[in-house]
Each structure stands twice: as C-alpha cells, then as structure tokens.
Amino acid sequence: MIRARRGLGAVLVAAPLLMAASAPTPPAGFASGVNGLPRGLETTLDDAQAVGFDAVRIFLSWDKIERVEGAPDWTCKYLNAIDRGPDVDGDGKRDPWPGIPCDGTPCGCGYSADERVAMVAGEPRRLPLLITLVGTPAWARGRAAPHCPRGVPPGALPLRPSKITAFRNFAGAAARRYGGVAYAFGLWNEPDLAGCESWAGTAQQFKEQILAAADAVKREAISPGLVVAPTLESPSAGAMEAWMDWSRPVDLLSFNLYVTSLGAGLGKIDEMSAWCLNDSRCPGFYITEFGAHRGGASNCPGPRVDSPGAADLAIMRRCRARRSCAGFFLYRLTDQERPRCNRGLFDVRGCRKYRLCEIAERFFGRTLLPFACRGCGP
C-alpha cells in the first residue's frame, strides 16, 4: 500500500497502477461500508476490514482539485473541512487534526486526491471504493437560488450558465483516472438540505448540472462504473421525484438516514424499500450515511439511544433484509469531526470502541479478531 505519509512522490508512482487495476466490487453486490476520513483511514481502516466491513466511501473536492479550469491536479494536497479540528494556535482558523501532514506550502497540507484514493484502494487492501464528488470551484460558481439564505458555502453554489458542462467534464476525468480502482461514483451530496449548505441551486439545476454527469461517467466505459445519486438528506417518494432525473443512467439511488429515533429509522428503510419495489424506475438504493449516538449535542443527527452499537446493528440488519437496499455506509470510522456525537467505530484518539467488536460478532459473525475488543494497540 502507498501510504500518504510517504509523500507526494509515492502517489505519483501509484497513479498508473490505479488505472491498470480492475476495481473490486462489494461481495454479492451488497456493500457493508464505512465513510472514511484521512486520519481515520490511516490509523483504523485495517481494523474495520478485519471486522468485516468491505467497502469505503470517500469524498473528493472538485473545488480543491480543479482550481484552474480544465487542469485538475490530482496530486496537489488539500484540506477539507473534515480534515480540520479545533483552532489550537488561536489564529482564528481551525487547524489540521494531529497526524494530518501540513508543511504550510502550496500543495503541502492535507492529502491529495490520489492519496485519498490510494489509502483505500491501493495494495494490499484494495477495498471496494465509492467516490463522491462535491464542491463547485471558484471559476465555475453562479448565484444561489432565491430560496437559499445569504452566506451559503461557496462550494455549494450552482454553475454559471457558461460553465454548464464543467462538472460532467470533471466527473468523466475522475472516472478515467480512478475507474480501475473505484467501482462507483457518487454525484454530489445532500442537495435537499433546507439551508442550502451542500447545494445552493434549484432541483432543476441539480438535474441539469449534476445528474447530467452520469452520462459522462458512463461514456468512459469503465467496469462496473456505477453511478450513485442523488443522496438525499430527507428521503421520500416525493423527494426522489423532485431531485431525480430518470432519463439519466443512475445505477443506485441513495439517501442518508438521520432521524432522532431508531423506530423512525427502521420505518424509513421500510418506506423507501416498499416505494422502490413498486416503482419500476427505482434501481435500488444505498443508505450512504447513518449512525446512532447517545444523547448529546443537538447538531448530531441520527437516533439518540443508550446503546449505539445495538441501534447501528438494527439498521444494518434491516437494510440487508430488504431487497431494494443494496448496502450501507456507517457514518464515520472516528468521531474526530464531532467528538460528542459518539457515532464512530473509534474515538477521537483512534482507540477502538466496544461497538466495533459488537458489530463484528453480531452482524459479520466474526469472533476471532487480531486485536483486543476495546482500546488502543494490538
């Protein structure tokens, strides 16, 4: 495996290998996945794989990769918001989490797109990888829709009319570069958030500017080259109708499962499964983010329960038991972004929670693990 800490040169060597390989896919077509962070991936992904998780979803930021139109730099290191922790030095800016490299030079902080992909899909792991593409670059940004509040994140802005094909070009380029190791490509994330935090355009703009990229991915003729969209925050049959363009070659629909009670979460899986089975246009779906947590901070979505492990297991089992559900991706490996949420498999220090081994035994049927069921170290 080419590890990020070895520097940019290692990834430059790895890039041709990424293209030459054949992308692994989730066993039997069902993804039992996690959403990965660079620090979490670097320190804990081996444990998650040993437990039984067999797929990983990561985000690549278009606005950080293609700063210059038509010239994406897949090797330039960058920091996402989730790569940053508290403002330790008091300069008014959140600092990189410990363990994330940063030398203060251009392309010297964080991880490049190549490094983020290689952490999961490089040797020896070669885990099935779902890449979600997000973030509008400065040169392509148009105006926020009238219904959006002022001050939306710049990366959420829709495209200017003159840049209407920009995202599909980028998605096609990402498919060409990573199609040998990534089996699926997600197009944007949470466009239906009420505050326009992820998408500040209209549903029609989303269909024309983002979902149109499905055609660009398919034109690359990569295998299997699945397209996953629209990843709704508040899924329903009506919401899918509003955000989905059924003429596009989307292989799997997707949504997040953020509700305050476990019963509501299980009910939502059943609701979407029943809708999908009764609508011939529905190809099946992923639950792309979910995770239970103990009572705490109000900005921690997901069922509030005393035993997060048992609640997560219930959601995973319900998905596996429903024919329309093609897989799930647990919210985080670690709690490093929101430590109080307690939704990850590992805490902010990278130490194992008992939840990890509970899932290993009760969902994947694994009792012999190469590590202790709680804490840090072997």
C-alpha positions as CSV (number, residue, x, y, z in Angstrom):
1,M,0.0,0.0,0.0
2,I,1.2,3.5,-0.8
3,R,0.7,5.4,2.5
4,A,0.1,9.2,2.4
5,R,2.8,9.9,4.9
6,R,5.4,8.8,2.4
7,G,4.8,12.0,0.4
8,L,3.6,13.1,-2.9
9,G,6.2,11.2,-4.9
10,A,4.9,7.8,-3.7
11,V,1.4,8.7,-5.1
12,L,2.8,9.8,-8.4
13,V,4.3,6.3,-8.8
14,A,1.0,4.8,-7.7
15,A,-1.3,6.7,-10.2
16,P,-0.6,4.4,-13.2
17,L,-1.3,1.4,-11.0
18,L,-4.7,2.8,-10.1
19,M,-5.6,2.9,-13.8
20,A,-4.2,-0.5,-14.6
21,A,-6.0,-2.4,-11.9
22,S,-9.5,-3.9,-12.0
23,A,-11.9,-2.4,-9.5
24,P,-13.0,-4.7,-6.8
25,T,-16.8,-4.7,-6.0
26,P,-18.7,-5.5,-2.8
27,P,-19.2,-9.2,-2.3
28,A,-22.5,-10.4,-3.7
29,G,-23.3,-6.8,-4.7
30,F,-24.1,-5.8,-1.2
31,A,-21.9,-3.0,0.4
32,S,-21.2,-3.2,4.1
33,G,-19.3,0.0,4.2
34,V,-18.0,2.9,6.2
35,N,-17.5,6.6,5.4
36,G,-13.8,7.3,5.7
37,L,-11.7,10.2,6.9
38,P,-8.0,10.5,6.1
39,R,-6.9,10.3,9.7
40,G,-9.4,7.5,10.4
41,L,-8.3,5.6,7.3
42,E,-4.7,5.9,8.1
43,T,-4.9,4.5,11.6
44,T,-8.0,2.3,11.8
45,L,-9.1,1.0,8.4
46,D,-7.2,-2.3,8.9
47,D,-9.3,-3.0,12.0
48,A,-12.5,-2.1,10.2
49,Q,-11.6,-4.5,7.4
50,A,-10.8,-7.3,9.9
51,V,-14.2,-6.8,11.5
52,G,-15.9,-7.4,8.1
53,F,-16.6,-4.0,6.6
54,D,-15.9,-4.5,2.9
55,A,-16.4,-1.1,1.2
56,V,-15.4,2.5,1.8
57,R,-17.0,5.8,0.7
58,I,-14.7,8.9,0.4
59,F,-15.3,12.5,-0.8
60,L,-13.1,14.2,-3.4
61,S,-13.4,18.0,-3.6
62,W,-13.8,19.3,-7.2
63,D,-13.1,22.9,-6.0
64,K,-9.7,21.8,-4.5
65,I,-8.7,19.6,-7.3
66,E,-9.5,21.7,-10.3
67,R,-8.6,25.2,-9.1
68,V,-7.7,26.1,-12.7
69,E,-10.4,25.3,-15.3
70,G,-9.5,22.3,-17.5
71,A,-6.4,21.4,-15.5
72,P,-7.3,19.2,-12.5
73,D,-4.4,18.5,-10.2
74,W,-4.9,15.1,-8.7
75,T,-1.6,15.2,-6.8
76,C,-1.9,18.5,-5.0
77,K,-2.6,18.1,-1.3
78,Y,-5.5,19.9,0.2
79,L,-7.6,20.1,3.4
80,N,-11.3,19.5,3.6
81,A,-13.4,20.9,6.4
82,I,-13.5,17.5,7.9
83,D,-9.6,17.3,7.9
84,R,-9.6,20.2,10.4
85,G,-10.0,20.1,14.1
86,P,-10.1,22.9,16.8
87,D,-8.2,26.2,16.5
88,V,-5.3,25.1,18.6
89,D,-2.9,28.0,17.9
90,G,-5.6,30.7,18.3
91,D,-5.2,32.3,14.9
92,G,-8.9,32.2,14.1
93,K,-8.6,29.2,11.8
94,R,-9.3,25.5,12.5
95,D,-6.1,23.5,12.5
96,P,-5.4,20.1,10.8
97,W,-6.1,17.2,13.0
98,P,-2.9,15.6,14.6
99,G,-1.4,13.2,12.2
100,I,-2.5,15.0,9.0
101,P,0.6,16.3,7.3
102,C,0.9,20.1,6.8
103,D,4.1,22.0,5.9
104,G,2.4,25.3,5.1
105,T,3.4,25.3,1.4
106,P,1.1,25.2,-1.6
107,C,0.1,21.6,-2.1
108,G,1.8,20.8,1.2
109,C,-1.1,20.4,3.6
110,G,-3.5,17.5,3.9
111,Y,-3.9,14.7,1.3
112,S,-4.2,14.8,-2.5
113,A,-7.0,13.1,-4.4
114,D,-4.5,10.4,-5.4
115,E,-3.5,9.8,-1.8
116,R,-7.1,9.7,-0.5
117,V,-7.9,7.0,-3.1
118,A,-4.7,5.1,-2.6
119,M,-5.3,4.8,1.2
120,V,-8.3,2.6,0.4
121,A,-7.8,1.1,-3.0
122,G,-4.1,0.7,-3.1
123,E,-2.3,-2.6,-2.2
124,P,-2.6,-4.6,-0.1
125,R,-6.2,-3.6,0.9
126,R,-7.9,-3.0,-2.5
127,L,-11.2,-2.4,-0.8
128,P,-14.2,-1.6,-3.0
129,L,-14.4,2.2,-3.2
130,L,-17.3,4.6,-3.7
131,I,-16.0,8.1,-4.6
132,T,-18.4,11.0,-4.0
133,L,-17.6,14.2,-6.0
134,V,-18.6,17.6,-4.4
135,G,-17.7,21.3,-4.4
136,T,-18.0,23.9,-7.1
137,P,-14.7,25.7,-8.0
138,A,-14.4,29.5,-7.8
139,W,-14.2,29.8,-11.6
140,A,-17.5,28.0,-12.2
141,R,-19.7,29.4,-9.4
142,G,-23.0,31.1,-10.3
143,R,-25.6,32.6,-8.0
144,A,-27.5,30.9,-5.2
145,A,-31.2,30.2,-5.8
146,P,-33.7,32.7,-4.4
147,H,-34.9,30.3,-1.7
148,C,-31.4,30.0,-0.2
149,P,-30.2,32.1,2.8
150,R,-27.4,34.6,2.4
151,G,-23.9,33.4,3.0
152,V,-24.2,29.8,1.7
153,P,-20.9,27.9,1.4
154,P,-19.2,28.9,-1.9
155,G,-18.6,25.3,-2.8
156,A,-22.4,24.7,-2.7
157,L,-23.2,27.3,-5.5
158,P,-24.6,26.1,-8.8
159,L,-22.7,26.6,-12.0
160,R,-22.8,29.7,-14.1
161,P,-24.6,29.2,-17.4
162,S,-21.3,29.4,-19.3
163,K,-19.9,26.5,-17.2
164,I,-22.9,24.2,-17.6
165,T,-20.7,21.3,-18.8
166,A,-17.9,21.7,-16.3
167,F,-19.0,19.2,-13.7
168,R,-19.7,16.5,-16.2
169,N,-16.2,17.0,-17.7
170,F,-14.7,16.7,-14.2
171,A,-16.7,13.6,-13.4
172,G,-15.6,12.0,-16.7
173,A,-12.0,12.8,-15.8
174,A,-12.4,11.3,-12.3
175,A,-13.8,8.1,-13.9
176,R,-10.9,7.9,-16.3
177,R,-8.3,8.3,-13.6
178,Y,-9.9,6.1,-10.9
179,G,-12.2,3.7,-12.8
180,G,-9.7,0.9,-12.3
181,V,-10.0,1.0,-8.5
182,A,-13.3,2.8,-7.7
183,Y,-16.3,0.7,-8.6
184,A,-18.8,3.6,-8.1
185,F,-19.0,7.4,-8.4
186,G,-21.5,9.4,-6.3
187,L,-22.6,12.7,-7.8
188,W,-22.8,15.4,-5.1
189,N,-24.2,15.0,-1.6
190,E,-27.3,16.2,0.3
191,P,-28.7,18.7,-2.3
192,D,-32.0,18.9,-0.4
193,L,-30.7,20.4,2.8
194,A,-33.0,23.2,3.8
195,G,-30.2,25.7,4.4
196,C,-28.5,25.1,1.1
197,E,-25.3,24.0,2.9
198,S,-24.4,21.5,0.2
199,W,-26.4,22.6,-2.9
200,A,-27.5,26.2,-3.3
201,G,-29.3,25.8,-6.6
202,T,-32.7,24.5,-7.6
203,A,-33.7,20.9,-8.1
204,Q,-33.9,21.6,-11.8
205,Q,-30.3,23.0,-11.8
206,F,-29.2,19.9,-9.9
207,K,-30.7,17.7,-12.6
208,E,-29.1,19.7,-15.4
209,Q,-25.7,20.3,-13.9
210,I,-25.0,17.4,-11.6
211,L,-27.1,14.4,-12.7
212,A,-26.1,15.0,-16.3
213,A,-22.6,13.9,-15.2
214,A,-23.9,10.3,-15.0
215,D,-23.7,10.2,-18.8
216,A,-20.1,11.4,-18.7
217,V,-19.1,8.6,-16.3
218,K,-20.8,6.0,-18.5
219,R,-19.1,7.3,-21.6
220,E,-15.8,6.3,-20.1
221,A,-16.9,2.6,-20.4
222,I,-15.3,1.6,-17.1
223,S,-16.4,-1.5,-15.3
224,P,-18.6,-1.6,-13.4
225,G,-18.6,2.2,-13.2
226,L,-21.8,2.5,-11.1
227,V,-23.3,5.9,-10.7
228,V,-24.9,6.7,-7.3
229,A,-27.2,9.7,-6.8
230,P,-28.9,11.9,-5.6
231,T,-28.0,11.2,-1.9
232,L,-30.9,12.9,-0.2
233,E,-30.9,14.1,3.4
234,S,-34.7,13.8,3.7
235,P,-35.8,10.8,1.5
236,S,-39.3,10.1,0.4
237,A,-41.0,9.1,-2.8
238,G,-41.9,12.7,-3.4
239,A,-38.3,13.9,-2.7
240,M,-36.9,11.4,-5.2
241,E,-39.3,12.6,-7.8
242,A,-38.2,16.2,-7.2
243,W,-34.5,15.6,-7.4
244,M,-34.0,12.6,-9.7
245,D,-33.8,12.7,-13.5
246,W,-35.0,9.3,-14.5
247,S,-33.6,9.7,-18.0
248,R,-30.0,9.6,-16.7
249,P,-28.0,6.3,-16.3
250,V,-28.0,6.3,-12.5
251,D,-27.4,2.7,-11.1
252,L,-28.4,3.3,-7.5
253,L,-30.3,5.9,-5.6
254,S,-29.0,7.0,-2.3
255,F,-30.0,8.7,0.9
256,N,-28.8,9.4,4.4
257,L,-30.7,8.1,7.5
258,Y,-30.7,10.9,10.0
259,V,-33.7,10.7,12.3
260,T,-34.0,11.0,16.0
261,S,-35.4,7.6,16.9
262,L,-34.4,4.1,15.9
263,G,-38.1,3.2,15.1
264,A,-38.3,6.1,12.7
265,G,-35.0,5.0,11.0
266,L,-36.2,1.4,10.5
267,G,-39.6,2.7,9.3
268,K,-37.8,4.9,6.7
269,I,-35.9,1.9,5.4
270,D,-39.2,0.0,5.0
271,E,-40.9,3.0,3.4
272,M,-38.2,3.5,0.8
273,S,-38.0,-0.2,0.2
274,A,-41.7,-0.5,-0.4
275,W,-41.7,2.5,-2.7
276,C,-38.7,1.1,-4.7
277,L,-40.3,-2.3,-5.2
278,N,-43.5,-0.7,-6.5
279,D,-41.8,1.8,-8.8
280,S,-40.2,0.1,-11.8
281,R,-37.8,3.1,-12.3
282,C,-36.1,2.5,-9.0
283,P,-32.9,0.5,-9.4
284,G,-32.3,0.0,-5.6
285,F,-30.6,2.3,-3.1
286,Y,-27.7,2.8,-0.7
287,I,-28.0,4.2,2.8
288,T,-25.0,6.4,2.4
289,E,-24.8,7.7,5.9
290,F,-26.3,6.6,9.2
291,G,-25.2,6.2,12.8
292,A,-26.7,6.1,16.2
293,H,-25.4,8.1,19.1
294,R,-26.0,8.7,22.8
295,G,-27.9,11.8,23.8
296,G,-25.8,14.9,23.4
297,A,-25.2,17.8,21.1
298,S,-28.1,19.0,19.1
299,N,-26.1,19.0,15.8
300,C,-25.5,15.2,16.0
301,P,-28.1,13.7,13.6
302,G,-29.0,10.0,14.0
303,P,-31.1,8.0,16.5
304,R,-30.4,9.1,20.1
305,V,-30.1,5.8,22.1
306,D,-28.4,4.4,25.1
307,S,-26.6,1.7,23.1
308,P,-25.4,3.0,19.7
309,G,-23.9,-0.4,18.8
310,A,-27.3,-2.2,19.0
311,A,-29.1,0.6,17.1
312,D,-26.5,0.5,14.3
313,L,-26.9,-3.3,14.1
314,A,-30.6,-2.9,13.8
315,I,-30.3,-0.5,10.9
316,M,-27.7,-2.7,9.2
317,R,-29.8,-5.8,9.5
318,R,-32.9,-4.1,8.3
319,C,-31.1,-2.9,5.2
320,R,-29.7,-6.4,4.5
321,A,-33.2,-7.9,4.8
322,R,-34.8,-5.6,2.3
323,R,-34.3,-6.5,-1.4
324,S,-34.2,-2.8,-2.5
325,C,-31.4,-2.0,-0.1
326,A,-28.0,-2.6,-1.9
327,G,-25.9,-1.6,1.1
328,F,-25.0,0.9,3.7
329,F,-22.1,3.1,4.8
330,L,-21.7,3.8,8.5
331,Y,-21.2,7.5,9.1
332,R,-17.6,7.6,10.3
333,L,-14.7,5.5,11.3
334,T,-13.8,8.0,14.0
335,D,-15.6,10.8,15.9
336,Q,-12.9,13.3,15.1
337,E,-15.2,15.8,13.4
338,R,-17.8,15.8,16.1
339,P,-16.4,14.1,19.2
340,R,-19.6,14.5,21.2
341,C,-21.7,12.6,18.6
342,N,-20.3,9.2,19.5
343,R,-21.2,7.7,16.2
344,G,-17.9,6.3,15.0
345,L,-16.2,2.9,15.5
346,F,-13.2,4.6,17.0
347,D,-12.9,7.6,19.3
348,V,-11.2,10.9,18.5
349,R,-7.8,9.4,19.6
350,G,-8.2,6.4,17.3
351,C,-9.0,4.0,20.1
352,R,-11.5,1.2,19.5
353,K,-15.0,1.3,20.9
354,Y,-16.7,-1.9,22.0
355,R,-19.2,-1.2,19.2
356,L,-16.6,-2.3,16.7
357,C,-16.4,-5.9,18.1
358,E,-20.2,-6.0,18.8
359,I,-20.7,-5.4,15.1
360,A,-18.0,-7.9,14.2
361,E,-19.7,-10.7,16.2
362,R,-23.4,-9.9,15.8
363,F,-23.5,-8.8,12.1
364,F,-20.5,-10.3,10.4
365,G,-20.2,-13.4,12.6
366,R,-16.5,-12.9,13.4
367,T,-15.4,-13.8,16.9
368,L,-11.6,-14.2,16.3
369,L,-10.1,-10.8,15.7
370,P,-6.5,-9.8,15.5
371,F,-6.9,-7.1,18.3
372,A,-8.5,-6.5,21.7
373,C,-12.1,-5.5,21.5
374,R,-11.6,-2.2,23.2
375,G,-8.9,0.4,23.5
376,C,-5.7,1.2,21.5
377,G,-2.9,-1.0,20.3
378,P,-2.8,-4.7,19.3
